[in-house]
Amino acid sequence: MRPTTAQLEALIAVAEAGSISAAAQRLSLAQPTVSATLARLEAVAGTALLERAPGGTRLTPAGQEVLTRARPALDALDEVGRVVDTLRGAPSPVRVAASYTIAEQLLPVWLGGCPVTTQVEVCNSERVQARVLAGEAEIGFIEGASVADSLEEQVVAHDELVLVVAPEHPWARRSGAVTHTELISPTRAGSLVLREEGSGAREVLARALTERATALPGDARVLGSNAAVLTAVRHSGSHAVLARAAAQSALDAGEVVQVPVALDLRRLLRLVTPRSGRLRPEAQAVIAVVAPGVAG
């Protein structure tokens, strides 16, 4: 039996978001709907594709195997859709790649009132650049990462990373700043949780530690989305450094607490476009909305 696009999209969303509830939010669907969709996909596969873990939901080896084929399959379908749009004379959506914090917290606001249709892919900063360089995205947005020489870059905003812990964590009532040495060392409650390599937040943290002649711990737990990291912080005693925008809802709800840290964790949010080649008028229109003064 052939999987449906909805089933593959649900699997990808869980892999990237770290839990079914976060995936449902990303897909704008009810959690039971996403759970049922994934259950049907597992029935088609005849094996378990997902397993519950302390930090959320992760893919089994079989699920990872399906995932590696799901992304290119959906990309191919998107390309067919663009060809069909061209044949009927309708402009295809502007393909935007954006890193997690920007895509989930900022881009929906930035694109308010945008006069053209956009198609946003959410991935880490490293992959955003790869998508733009390959022509698979027309414009990209990244968080504090170094930029490839073959891309143009423009700063569109600033933000900072914050250290967060659960309310019952020993650091939650701390008045003094956590040092860089304490940050990378396990506590009696838990240890540092990191985003994956290629994440802008991870790169900024690594750079700040390098300035203190320190490196990220090689044995730290790595999770593939802000939502999964926050789940680990709330429920496993871990501590993490995330973009303020990504952690703000959890901070406002009292689910996590910000702790001062003795590191400079400010960063730049950038727009990246190909250095060579002209952008479509539709892509220029998106840039004009998000970053007035950059387009043109």
C-alpha positions as a Markdown table, in Angstrom:
| # | Residue | x | y | z |
|---|---|---|---|---|
| 1 | Met | 0.0 | 0.0 | 0.0 |
| 2 | Arg | 1.2 | 3.5 | -0.8 |
| 3 | Pro | 1.5 | 6.0 | 2.1 |
| 4 | Thr | -0.5 | 9.3 | 1.8 |
| 5 | Thr | 1.2 | 12.7 | 1.7 |
| 6 | Ala | -0.6 | 13.5 | 5.0 |
| 7 | Gln | 1.0 | 10.4 | 6.7 |
| 8 | Leu | 4.5 | 11.4 | 5.4 |
| 9 | Glu | 4.0 | 15.0 | 6.5 |
| 10 | Ala | 2.9 | 13.8 | 10.0 |
| 11 | Leu | 6.0 | 11.6 | 10.3 |
| 12 | Ile | 8.3 | 14.4 | 9.3 |
| 13 | Ala | 6.6 | 16.9 | 11.6 |
| 14 | Val | 7.1 | 14.5 | 14.6 |
| 15 | Ala | 10.7 | 13.9 | 13.7 |
| 16 | Glu | 11.4 | 17.7 | 13.6 |
| 17 | Ala | 9.2 | 18.8 | 16.5 |
| 18 | Gly | 10.0 | 16.0 | 18.9 |
| 19 | Ser | 6.5 | 15.1 | 20.0 |
| 20 | Ile | 3.1 | 14.4 | 18.5 |
| 21 | Ser | 1.5 | 17.4 | 20.3 |
| 22 | Ala | 4.2 | 19.8 | 18.9 |
| 23 | Ala | 3.8 | 18.2 | 15.4 |
| 24 | Ala | 0.0 | 18.7 | 15.6 |
| 25 | Gln | 0.5 | 22.4 | 16.4 |
| 26 | Arg | 2.9 | 22.8 | 13.5 |
| 27 | Leu | 0.5 | 21.1 | 11.1 |
| 28 | Ser | -2.5 | 23.1 | 12.6 |
| 29 | Leu | -4.3 | 19.8 | 13.3 |
| 30 | Ala | -5.8 | 18.2 | 16.4 |
| 31 | Gln | -3.4 | 15.8 | 18.2 |
| 32 | Pro | -5.8 | 12.8 | 17.9 |
| 33 | Thr | -5.9 | 13.4 | 14.1 |
| 34 | Val | -2.1 | 13.3 | 13.9 |
| 35 | Ser | -2.0 | 10.2 | 16.2 |
| 36 | Ala | -4.5 | 8.4 | 14.0 |
| 37 | Thr | -2.7 | 9.4 | 10.8 |
| 38 | Leu | 0.6 | 8.0 | 12.2 |
| 39 | Ala | -1.2 | 4.8 | 13.4 |
| 40 | Arg | -2.5 | 4.2 | 9.8 |
| 41 | Leu | 1.1 | 4.8 | 8.4 |
| 42 | Glu | 2.4 | 2.2 | 10.9 |
| 43 | Ala | -0.3 | -0.2 | 9.8 |
| 44 | Val | 0.8 | 0.3 | 6.2 |
| 45 | Ala | 4.4 | -0.3 | 7.2 |
| 46 | Gly | 3.5 | -3.3 | 9.3 |
| 47 | Thr | 5.9 | -2.2 | 12.1 |
| 48 | Ala | 6.4 | 0.5 | 14.7 |
| 49 | Leu | 7.8 | 3.7 | 13.3 |
| 50 | Leu | 7.6 | 5.8 | 16.6 |
| 51 | Glu | 8.5 | 5.2 | 20.2 |
| 52 | Arg | 7.9 | 7.2 | 23.4 |
| 53 | Ala | 11.0 | 8.5 | 25.0 |
| 54 | Pro | 11.7 | 10.6 | 28.2 |
| 55 | Gly | 12.1 | 13.7 | 26.0 |
| 56 | Gly | 9.1 | 13.2 | 23.8 |
| 57 | Thr | 8.6 | 10.9 | 20.8 |
| 58 | Arg | 11.3 | 9.6 | 18.5 |
| 59 | Leu | 11.5 | 7.5 | 15.4 |
| 60 | Thr | 12.5 | 3.9 | 15.5 |
| 61 | Pro | 15.1 | 2.7 | 13.0 |
| 62 | Ala | 12.3 | 1.7 | 10.7 |
| 63 | Gly | 10.8 | 5.2 | 11.1 |
| 64 | Gln | 14.1 | 6.8 | 10.2 |
| 65 | Glu | 14.3 | 4.6 | 7.1 |
| 66 | Val | 10.9 | 5.9 | 6.0 |
| 67 | Leu | 11.8 | 9.4 | 6.9 |
| 68 | Thr | 14.9 | 9.4 | 4.6 |
| 69 | Arg | 12.6 | 8.6 | 1.7 |
| 70 | Ala | 9.6 | 10.8 | 2.8 |
| 71 | Arg | 11.4 | 14.1 | 2.4 |
| 72 | Pro | 12.6 | 13.6 | -1.2 |
| 73 | Ala | 9.2 | 12.1 | -2.1 |
| 74 | Leu | 7.3 | 15.2 | -0.9 |
| 75 | Asp | 9.9 | 17.5 | -2.5 |
| 76 | Ala | 9.2 | 15.7 | -5.8 |
| 77 | Leu | 5.5 | 16.2 | -5.4 |
| 78 | Asp | 6.1 | 19.9 | -4.7 |
| 79 | Glu | 8.1 | 20.2 | -7.9 |
| 80 | Val | 5.2 | 18.6 | -9.8 |
| 81 | Gly | 2.9 | 21.1 | -8.2 |
| 82 | Arg | 5.1 | 24.0 | -9.3 |
| 83 | Val | 5.1 | 22.7 | -12.9 |
| 84 | Val | 1.3 | 22.4 | -12.9 |
| 85 | Asp | 1.0 | 26.0 | -11.6 |
| 86 | Thr | 3.3 | 27.2 | -14.3 |
| 87 | Leu | 1.2 | 25.4 | -17.0 |
| 88 | Arg | -2.0 | 27.1 | -15.8 |
| 89 | Gly | -0.3 | 30.5 | -15.6 |
| 90 | Ala | -0.5 | 30.9 | -11.8 |
| 91 | Pro | 2.6 | 32.0 | -10.1 |
| 92 | Ser | 4.0 | 29.4 | -7.8 |
| 93 | Pro | 4.4 | 30.1 | -4.1 |
| 94 | Val | 7.6 | 31.7 | -2.9 |
| 95 | Arg | 9.7 | 29.0 | -1.4 |
| 96 | Val | 11.1 | 30.1 | 1.9 |
| 97 | Ala | 13.4 | 28.1 | 4.2 |
| 98 | Ala | 13.6 | 29.3 | 7.8 |
| 99 | Ser | 15.3 | 28.1 | 11.0 |
| 100 | Tyr | 13.1 | 26.9 | 13.8 |
| 101 | Thr | 12.7 | 29.9 | 16.0 |
| 102 | Ile | 12.2 | 32.3 | 13.1 |
| 103 | Ala | 9.7 | 29.9 | 11.4 |
| 104 | Glu | 7.7 | 29.1 | 14.5 |
| 105 | Gln | 7.8 | 32.3 | 16.5 |
| 106 | Leu | 8.6 | 35.2 | 14.1 |
| 107 | Leu | 7.8 | 34.5 | 10.5 |
| 108 | Pro | 4.0 | 34.2 | 11.0 |
| 109 | Val | 4.0 | 37.7 | 12.3 |
| 110 | Trp | 6.5 | 39.0 | 9.7 |
| 111 | Leu | 4.4 | 37.6 | 6.9 |
| 112 | Gly | 1.2 | 39.3 | 8.0 |
| 113 | Gly | -0.3 | 41.2 | 5.1 |
| 114 | Cys | 2.2 | 39.6 | 2.6 |
| 115 | Pro | 0.6 | 40.0 | -0.9 |
| 116 | Val | 2.0 | 36.7 | -2.3 |
| 117 | Thr | 1.7 | 33.1 | -1.3 |
| 118 | Thr | 4.6 | 31.5 | 0.5 |
| 119 | Gln | 5.6 | 27.9 | 1.1 |
| 120 | Val | 7.8 | 27.7 | 4.3 |
| 121 | Glu | 10.2 | 24.8 | 5.1 |
| 122 | Val | 11.4 | 24.6 | 8.7 |
| 123 | Cys | 14.9 | 23.3 | 9.2 |
| 124 | Asn | 18.1 | 24.3 | 11.1 |
| 125 | Ser | 20.2 | 27.2 | 9.9 |
| 126 | Glu | 22.8 | 25.0 | 8.2 |
| 127 | Arg | 20.1 | 23.3 | 6.1 |
| 128 | Val | 18.4 | 26.6 | 5.3 |
| 129 | Gln | 21.6 | 27.7 | 3.6 |
| 130 | Ala | 22.0 | 24.4 | 1.8 |
| 131 | Arg | 18.4 | 24.7 | 0.4 |
| 132 | Val | 19.0 | 28.3 | -0.8 |
| 133 | Leu | 22.4 | 27.3 | -2.4 |
| 134 | Ala | 20.7 | 24.4 | -4.2 |
| 135 | Gly | 17.9 | 26.6 | -5.5 |
| 136 | Glu | 15.4 | 24.6 | -3.5 |
| 137 | Ala | 14.4 | 27.7 | -1.6 |
| 138 | Glu | 14.4 | 31.2 | -3.0 |
| 139 | Ile | 15.1 | 33.0 | 0.3 |
| 140 | Gly | 16.1 | 31.9 | 3.7 |
| 141 | Phe | 16.2 | 33.1 | 7.3 |
| 142 | Ile | 18.9 | 31.9 | 9.7 |
| 143 | Glu | 19.7 | 32.5 | 13.4 |
| 144 | Gly | 23.2 | 33.6 | 14.3 |
| 145 | Ala | 25.0 | 31.1 | 12.1 |
| 146 | Ser | 28.0 | 31.8 | 9.9 |
| 147 | Val | 27.0 | 32.5 | 6.3 |
| 148 | Ala | 28.4 | 30.8 | 3.2 |
| 149 | Asp | 30.4 | 33.0 | 0.9 |
| 150 | Ser | 28.1 | 32.3 | -2.0 |
| 151 | Leu | 25.1 | 33.8 | -0.2 |
| 152 | Glu | 24.1 | 37.4 | 0.3 |
| 153 | Glu | 23.1 | 38.2 | 3.9 |
| 154 | Gln | 21.2 | 41.0 | 5.5 |
| 155 | Val | 20.5 | 41.4 | 9.2 |
| 156 | Val | 16.7 | 41.6 | 9.8 |
| 157 | Ala | 16.5 | 41.4 | 13.6 |
| 158 | His | 18.4 | 40.7 | 16.8 |
| 159 | Asp | 17.6 | 38.4 | 19.7 |
| 160 | Glu | 19.4 | 36.5 | 22.5 |
| 161 | Leu | 19.6 | 33.0 | 23.9 |
| 162 | Val | 18.5 | 32.3 | 27.5 |
| 163 | Leu | 19.3 | 29.5 | 30.0 |
| 164 | Val | 16.1 | 27.8 | 31.1 |
| 165 | Val | 15.4 | 25.2 | 33.8 |
| 166 | Ala | 12.3 | 23.7 | 35.4 |
| 167 | Pro | 10.8 | 25.6 | 38.4 |
| 168 | Glu | 12.0 | 22.8 | 40.8 |
| 169 | His | 15.6 | 22.8 | 39.4 |
| 170 | Pro | 18.3 | 23.8 | 42.0 |
| 171 | Trp | 19.2 | 26.8 | 39.8 |
| 172 | Ala | 15.6 | 28.1 | 39.6 |
| 173 | Arg | 16.0 | 30.4 | 42.7 |
| 174 | Arg | 19.6 | 31.2 | 42.0 |
| 175 | Ser | 20.5 | 34.9 | 42.1 |
| 176 | Gly | 24.1 | 34.7 | 40.8 |
| 177 | Ala | 24.9 | 33.9 | 37.2 |
| 178 | Val | 25.7 | 30.3 | 36.1 |
| 179 | Thr | 29.3 | 30.1 | 35.0 |
| 180 | His | 30.4 | 28.6 | 31.7 |
| 181 | Thr | 32.0 | 25.7 | 33.7 |
| 182 | Glu | 28.7 | 25.0 | 35.6 |
| 183 | Leu | 26.7 | 25.2 | 32.4 |
| 184 | Ile | 28.5 | 22.3 | 30.7 |
| 185 | Ser | 28.8 | 20.2 | 33.9 |
| 186 | Pro | 26.0 | 17.8 | 35.1 |
| 187 | Thr | 24.1 | 18.8 | 38.2 |
| 188 | Arg | 22.3 | 16.5 | 40.6 |
| 189 | Ala | 19.1 | 17.3 | 38.7 |
| 190 | Gly | 20.4 | 16.7 | 35.1 |
| 191 | Ser | 22.7 | 17.9 | 32.4 |
| 192 | Leu | 22.9 | 20.2 | 29.5 |
| 193 | Val | 20.6 | 19.4 | 26.5 |
| 194 | Leu | 21.6 | 20.6 | 23.1 |
| 195 | Arg | 20.1 | 21.2 | 19.7 |
| 196 | Glu | 21.6 | 19.3 | 16.7 |
| 197 | Glu | 24.7 | 20.3 | 14.8 |
| 198 | Gly | 23.7 | 22.9 | 12.2 |
| 199 | Ser | 21.4 | 24.7 | 14.6 |
| 200 | Gly | 22.0 | 28.5 | 14.9 |
| 201 | Ala | 21.4 | 28.4 | 18.7 |
| 202 | Arg | 24.0 | 25.6 | 19.2 |
| 203 | Glu | 26.5 | 27.5 | 17.1 |
| 204 | Val | 26.1 | 30.7 | 19.1 |
| 205 | Leu | 26.5 | 28.8 | 22.4 |
| 206 | Ala | 29.6 | 27.0 | 21.0 |
| 207 | Arg | 31.1 | 30.3 | 20.0 |
| 208 | Ala | 30.5 | 31.9 | 23.4 |
| 209 | Leu | 32.1 | 28.9 | 25.1 |
| 210 | Thr | 35.1 | 29.0 | 22.8 |
| 211 | Glu | 35.7 | 32.6 | 23.9 |
| 212 | Arg | 36.1 | 31.1 | 27.4 |
| 213 | Ala | 38.4 | 28.4 | 26.1 |
| 214 | Thr | 35.7 | 25.8 | 26.7 |
| 215 | Ala | 33.8 | 23.4 | 24.4 |
| 216 | Leu | 30.4 | 21.9 | 24.3 |
| 217 | Pro | 30.3 | 18.5 | 26.1 |
| 218 | Gly | 30.7 | 15.6 | 23.7 |
| 219 | Asp | 28.3 | 13.4 | 25.6 |
| 220 | Ala | 25.4 | 15.9 | 25.9 |
| 221 | Arg | 22.0 | 14.8 | 24.9 |
| 222 | Val | 21.0 | 16.1 | 21.5 |
| 223 | Leu | 17.4 | 16.8 | 20.4 |
| 224 | Gly | 16.1 | 18.0 | 17.0 |
| 225 | Ser | 13.7 | 20.8 | 17.9 |
| 226 | Asn | 13.0 | 23.6 | 20.4 |
| 227 | Ala | 9.8 | 21.8 | 21.5 |
| 228 | Ala | 11.7 | 18.6 | 22.3 |
| 229 | Val | 14.4 | 20.5 | 24.3 |
| 230 | Leu | 11.7 | 22.3 | 26.3 |
| 231 | Thr | 10.0 | 19.0 | 27.1 |
| 232 | Ala | 13.3 | 17.6 | 28.4 |
| 233 | Val | 13.9 | 20.7 | 30.5 |
| 234 | Arg | 10.4 | 20.5 | 32.0 |
| 235 | His | 10.4 | 16.7 | 32.7 |
| 236 | Ser | 13.9 | 15.4 | 33.0 |
| 237 | Gly | 15.7 | 17.9 | 35.2 |
| 238 | Ser | 17.9 | 19.1 | 32.2 |
| 239 | His | 19.0 | 22.6 | 31.5 |
| 240 | Ala | 19.2 | 24.2 | 28.1 |
| 241 | Val | 20.1 | 27.3 | 26.2 |
| 242 | Leu | 17.4 | 28.4 | 23.7 |
| 243 | Ala | 16.3 | 31.5 | 21.8 |
| 244 | Arg | 14.2 | 33.7 | 24.0 |
| 245 | Ala | 11.4 | 33.7 | 21.4 |
| 246 | Ala | 11.4 | 29.9 | 21.4 |
| 247 | Ala | 11.2 | 29.8 | 25.2 |
| 248 | Gln | 8.9 | 32.8 | 25.8 |
| 249 | Ser | 5.6 | 30.9 | 25.9 |
| 250 | Ala | 6.9 | 28.3 | 28.4 |
| 251 | Leu | 8.4 | 31.2 | 30.5 |
| 252 | Asp | 5.1 | 33.1 | 30.5 |
| 253 | Ala | 3.3 | 29.9 | 31.5 |
| 254 | Gly | 5.7 | 29.3 | 34.4 |
| 255 | Glu | 6.7 | 25.9 | 32.9 |
| 256 | Val | 10.4 | 26.9 | 32.8 |
| 257 | Val | 12.4 | 29.6 | 34.6 |
| 258 | Gln | 15.2 | 31.8 | 33.1 |
| 259 | Val | 18.5 | 31.7 | 34.9 |
| 260 | Pro | 21.2 | 34.3 | 34.5 |
| 261 | Val | 24.3 | 32.9 | 32.7 |
| 262 | Ala | 27.8 | 34.5 | 32.5 |
| 263 | Leu | 28.0 | 34.4 | 28.7 |
| 264 | Asp | 27.3 | 36.8 | 25.8 |
| 265 | Leu | 24.5 | 35.0 | 24.0 |
| 266 | Arg | 23.2 | 37.8 | 21.8 |
| 267 | Arg | 22.8 | 37.0 | 18.1 |
| 268 | Leu | 21.8 | 38.2 | 14.7 |
| 269 | Leu | 18.8 | 37.0 | 12.6 |
| 270 | Arg | 19.7 | 37.1 | 8.9 |
| 271 | Leu | 18.0 | 37.0 | 5.5 |
| 272 | Val | 20.0 | 35.0 | 3.0 |
| 273 | Thr | 19.6 | 34.9 | -0.8 |
| 274 | Pro | 21.7 | 33.6 | -3.7 |
| 275 | Arg | 24.7 | 35.9 | -4.5 |
| 276 | Ser | 24.2 | 35.2 | -8.2 |
| 277 | Gly | 20.9 | 35.3 | -10.1 |
| 278 | Arg | 17.8 | 37.5 | -9.9 |
| 279 | Leu | 14.9 | 36.9 | -7.5 |
| 280 | Arg | 11.4 | 36.6 | -8.8 |
| 281 | Pro | 9.2 | 39.7 | -8.2 |
| 282 | Glu | 7.1 | 37.5 | -5.9 |
| 283 | Ala | 10.2 | 36.8 | -3.7 |
| 284 | Gln | 11.1 | 40.4 | -3.8 |
| 285 | Ala | 7.6 | 41.2 | -2.5 |
| 286 | Val | 8.1 | 38.8 | 0.5 |
| 287 | Ile | 11.4 | 40.5 | 1.3 |
| 288 | Ala | 9.8 | 43.9 | 1.1 |
| 289 | Val | 7.3 | 42.9 | 3.7 |
| 290 | Val | 9.7 | 41.1 | 6.1 |
| 291 | Ala | 12.7 | 43.5 | 5.7 |
| 292 | Pro | 11.7 | 46.8 | 4.1 |
| 293 | Gly | 14.8 | 48.5 | 2.6 |
| 294 | Val | 16.5 | 45.2 | 1.7 |
| 295 | Ala | 14.5 | 44.3 | -1.4 |
| 296 | Gly | 15.3 | 45.9 | -4.7 |
